[in-house]
Amino acid sequence: MQEPVASHGTAKHSHHFRFHAPHAHLTSLFGNDVFALRAERFARFFGTPTYLVTQTGIVIIWVVANMTGYAHFDAYPFILLNLAFSLQAAYAAPLILLAQTRQADRDKVHADADARHREALAEASMERQEAVAKQAALMMELLERNTQLTQATRELTARINDLTDQIHRRVVVI
């Protein structure tokens, strides 16, 4: 069954993203609740220059403040700073891995949807080519018939001309 054709020449509902609709639930990495949305933003923030510059600034301030004696909460081996990094890594790594896994899942289903879209385009192209070939064959048949009719018309015209000449000669002779 063919889809109805819209005025601009494409099939109705042939929008590319119709192949992506079944995978819309994968749009959010962690779901759609408040925690999930914040966790996703947090995981995305880890790789930004803002995060790296901010963390570097905090570490520099932390080390300089404790080395110069301005602060005394974390002396030289910076055990508290190491503990903070370990805690950060303990939460950041699973969030980043989860984000990468879900992104890979999304990429896979979007690639599949794109492949189905390309297949649909190829199928539509083949159908159009078949229709054009049928039309070309019909045009050739019609041209051949037209040629035959033109030839028959010439022959009949010549025959009528001969008959008219014969009648004219007989009428003029009498």
C-alpha positions in Angstrom: 0.0 0.0 0.0 1.4 3.4 -1.0 1.3 6.4 1.3 -0.6 9.4 0.0 1.6 12.0 -1.8 1.8 15.5 -0.3 1.7 18.5 -2.5 5.5 18.9 -2.5 6.1 15.5 -4.1 7.1 13.4 -1.1 5.1 10.8 0.7 3.1 12.1 3.6 4.8 11.4 6.9 8.1 10.7 5.2 10.0 12.9 7.7 13.4 11.5 8.4 12.9 11.5 12.2 10.0 9.1 12.0 12.7 6.4 12.2 14.0 7.9 15.4 10.6 8.1 17.2 10.7 4.6 18.6 14.0 5.5 20.4 12.9 8.8 21.9 13.0 7.3 25.4 16.8 7.2 25.1 17.1 10.9 24.8 17.9 11.5 28.5 20.8 9.5 29.8 19.4 8.8 33.2 15.7 9.2 32.9 13.6 12.3 33.2 13.2 12.9 36.9 15.0 15.7 38.8 17.9 13.5 40.0 18.4 12.1 36.5 18.5 15.5 34.9 21.0 16.8 37.4 23.2 13.7 37.2 23.3 14.0 33.5 24.3 17.7 33.7 26.9 16.8 36.3 28.4 14.0 34.1 28.5 16.3 31.1 30.2 19.1 33.1 33.2 16.9 34.0 34.8 17.2 30.6 34.3 21.0 30.2 37.1 23.5 30.2 35.2 25.4 32.9 35.4 22.4 35.2 39.1 21.8 34.6 40.0 25.4 35.1 37.9 25.7 38.3 39.3 22.5 39.7 42.9 23.6 38.9 42.3 26.9 40.6 40.8 25.3 43.7 43.8 22.9 44.0 46.3 25.7 43.5 44.6 27.8 46.2 44.3 24.8 48.5 48.0 23.9 48.2 49.3 27.5 48.4 47.1 28.3 51.4 48.3 25.2 53.3 52.0 25.6 52.2 52.2 29.3 53.2 50.5 28.7 56.6 47.5 30.8 55.7 45.3 27.7 56.3 46.2 24.7 58.5 43.4 22.2 57.7 45.5 20.0 55.3 49.3 19.9 55.8 51.9 19.0 53.2 51.1 15.4 52.1 47.6 16.9 51.5 45.8 13.8 52.7 42.4 15.7 52.8 43.0 16.8 49.2 43.8 13.3 48.1 40.7 12.1 49.9 38.6 14.7 48.1 40.1 13.6 44.7 39.3 9.9 45.6 35.7 10.8 46.5 35.3 12.8 43.3 36.7 10.0 41.2 34.5 7.5 43.0 31.4 9.4 41.8 32.6 10.8 38.6 33.9 7.6 37.0 30.6 5.7 37.2 28.6 8.7 36.0 31.0 9.2 33.0 30.9 5.4 32.2 27.1 5.4 32.4 26.9 8.4 30.2 29.3 6.8 27.6 27.3 3.5 27.7 24.0 5.3 27.2 25.5 7.5 24.5 26.8 4.4 22.7 23.3 2.9 22.9 21.8 6.1 21.5 24.4 6.2 18.7 23.6 2.6 17.8 19.8 3.1 17.6 20.2 6.3 15.7 22.6 4.7 13.3 20.0 1.9 12.8 17.3 4.5 12.3 19.5 6.3 9.7 20.1 3.0 7.9 16.4 2.3 7.7 15.9 5.9 6.4 18.5 5.3 3.7 16.9 2.0 2.8 13.5 3.7 2.5 15.0 6.4 0.3 16.7 3.8 -1.9 13.4 1.9 -2.1 11.5 5.0 -3.1 14.2 5.9 -5.6 13.9 2.4 -7.2 10.1 2.8 -7.3 10.5 6.1 -9.1 13.0 4.7 -11.5 10.6 1.8 -12.3 7.8 4.3 -12.8 10.0 6.4 -15.1 11.0 3.2 -17.1 7.3 2.2 -17.5 6.5 5.7 -18.6 9.4 5.7 -21.1 8.2 2.3 -22.5 4.7 3.6 -22.8 5.9 6.7 -24.6 7.9 4.6 -27.0 4.9 2.4 -27.7 2.8 5.6 -28.2 5.4 7.0 -30.5 5.5 3.8 -32.5 1.7 3.8 -32.8 1.8 7.4 -33.8 4.4 6.6 -36.5 2.2 3.7 -37.8 -0.8 6.0 -37.9 1.2 8.7 -39.7 2.3 6.1 -42.2 -1.2 4.8 -42.6 -2.5 8.4 -43.1 0.1 9.0 -45.8 -0.8 5.8 -47.6 -4.5 6.7 -47.4 -3.8 10.2 -48.5 -1.8 8.9 -51.4 -4.6 6.4 -52.3 -7.3 9.2 -52.0 -5.1 11.4 -54.2 -4.8 8.6 -56.8 -8.6 7.9 -56.7 -9.3 11.6 -57.0 -7.0 11.9 -60.0 -8.7 8.8 -61.6 -12.2 10.2 -61.0 -11.1 13.6 -62.2 -9.7 12.1 -65.5 -12.9 10.1 -66.1 -15.2 13.0 -65.4 -13.1 15.4 -67.5 -13.0 12.9 -70.4 -16.7 12.4 -70.5 
